[in-house]
Amino acid sequence: MSHSPLAPEAPAVLRIASARGRWTLLATVLGSGVVLLGSTVTNVALPHIGADFDADLTVLQWTVNAYMVTLAGLILLGGSLGDRFGRRRVFVLGIVWFAVASLLCGLAPDTTTLIAARALQGVGGALLTPGSLAIIETSFHPDDRPRAIGLWSGFGGIGAALGPFLGGWLVDGPGWRYTFLLSVVPALLCVPVALRHVPESVGTPREEAAGTGGRRRVGFDISGAALGALALALVTYALTEARHGGPVAVAAAVGGLVAGGAFLRVERHSRDPMMPPTIFSSRQFTAVNVITLCVYAGTGGFFFLTALQLQIVVGYSALEAGAAMLPNTVLMLLFSSRSGMLAQRLGPRVPLTVGPLVCGAGMVMMLRVGPGASYLQDVLPALLVMGTGMVVMVAPLTVTLLASVDASNAGLASGINNAAARAAGLVSVASLPLLVGMGPEAYRSDAAFDASFTRAMPLCAALLAVGAAVSFGTLRQTADAPHPPHGRIHGWLMEPPLVSRFTRHQAIE
């Protein structure tokens, strides 16, 4: 008897010690790893992309932002597609999509093609990212699941840490195009492994009572996803082009606001909202997302500008700039899980107030990083302080998020928070050059870029300070995590981890 793609399958029970379990874990690590590479290797290549195409700063901004627009706007829809049509199926589709888009990036003959291919990369990332963790949770035995998630997080974090280093090595060697082609190899290796070894699973069909009797299957919020992505794209375009002025930028800004208003209206009235407004009835959940917007806007602008500052002003090669950022990520890999557990015991207010302030202090210390700066005396101390602040705040942010909603909404809550973090970084990269008066040719002049960088770091630090103030004023100090998340808590360099919808079912059981 044939079975419908909508019918739920019993999840396979894999063990890490088994051959199939190890292959499944490898496939998920490779899948999430290519998305992390797409996020982390690009910044160090930006000056070389600009020089190769004789492009201005706007092109460099869009090289980053085109990827983030589609990834942030479609990631919730990608998780829903996996739940409905099969997590392995959508995961493999995302991998193939991402590999083809990465190949297009590496072969792009002009900036228009490069930016379009980066947007396609984001679509592939939105398809495969939610399924990566969901596959682990639906495939592994409950006794092995925490360890499998820990291994997935750890290897993914190592990939994030090595991304800027590998990107710098490739830029200084065969060229910036290979930073994109680098993602093609693990992606193509992942496909046969996933098809052969990863078990298929789909989510339990969600149904609700129909108004005329019977039951109605919950559908997709396609219009909400389209309007959300359109609003992000138009606002980003308006901010990026605002320095040039003109009716096009104004029209984009108005269009973005209209699309954003339409998105909110659709979510309020849709029977199947992608982002149900009722979830924001939790004061703690709303506060955590405001904090996320502040924190990731500040850190997103910081990492974008610092990679350029180290190369344009200090004179580092791409490899040296990538290697310079490693201490920050190593600190997070070593200590984030302990920070998350500490937040569960002590409550969120202290770490989410202290962490952003320490992080902001590291950004202010970066003001010492200018022409002739010493790595040991100027760059490293600032990055160590910055990394310490991120250790203190990133994992507790995830713990507090999951504690702020019922376990049945854990997957939805983490998806919204992940999208908010990416959108905050997106808007930051688009708006910071405008706010600090960075001209389109500023990255060609070390003096002009250094002056803009000096104005930008206090703004980034101020965003972190606002996040700290919101934390202190709105979060309860008492720990209240009745539904702790599965496995270990890990912090990521630029994004919070996703919790799949399957996690919330497990928490209930």
Buried (B, 14 or more C-beta within 10 A) or exposed (E): EEEEEEEEBEBBBBBBEBEBBBBBBBBBBBBBBBBBBBBBBBBBBBBBBBEEBEBBBBBBBBBBBBBBBBBBBBBBBBBBBBBBBBBBBBBBBBBBBBBBBBBBBBEBEEBEEBBBBBBBBBBBBBBBBBBBBBBBBBBBBEEBBEBBBBBBBBBBBBBBBBBBBBBBBBBBEEBBBBBBBBBBEBBBBBBEBBEEBBBBBBBEBEEEEEEEEEEEEBEEBEBBBBBBBBBBBBBBBBBBBBBEEEEEBEEBBEBBBBBBEBBBEBBEEBEBBBBBEEBEEBEBBBBBBBBBBBBBBBBBBBBBBBBBBBBBBBEBBBBBBBBBBBBBBBBBBEBBBEBBBBBBEBBBBBBBBBBBBBBBBBBBBBBEBBEEBEBEEBBBBBBBBBBBBBBBBBBBBBBBBBBBBBBEBBBBBBBBBBBBBBBBBBBBBBBBBBBBEBBBEBBBBBEBBBBBBBBBBBBBBBBBBBBBBBBBEBBBEEBEBEBBBBBBBBBBBBBBBBBBBBBBBBBEE
